[in-house]
């Protein structure tokens, strides 16, 4: 039997590998429907929270604002997303789905459902709940470790933002 630290190290390695494999698989499936994973991700996030700024979207997606700008430009050109002026900040735009964007999400829902079914085919619901609980704790540990490394003043600000 492996030592606990060996298991944890292996788990982290596998977690990163699984995340990479999942991104690649979802990219492939999205391309089959003339989309990219990033485009699909923007549409899904807007479905959940319309009216966010481009800066908020970039932060949620953990991409550079300039990269998101190009992505949003393409989605606007395809009439899937629209920018609306921010009511109190002339420099900011709010993002909304268009009717065509909503229709694309309806079309993509069975694809997302199929991906979930394929990926979790042999995972029992009880295992899924335990994995989800563990992943949420791990994410919180990562955030806390990042806060500790960023210094006490920054940690206090970030903890308040959560």
Buried (B, 14 or more C-beta within 10 A) or exposed (E): EEEEEEEEEEEEEEEEEEEEEEEEBBBEBBEEEEBBBBBBBBBBBBEEEEEBBBBBBBEBBEBEEEEBBEBBEBBBEBEBBBBEEBEEEEEBBBBBBBEEBBEBBEEBEEBBEEBEEEBEEEEEEEEEEEEEEEEEEEEEEEEEEEBEEEEEEEBEEBEEEE
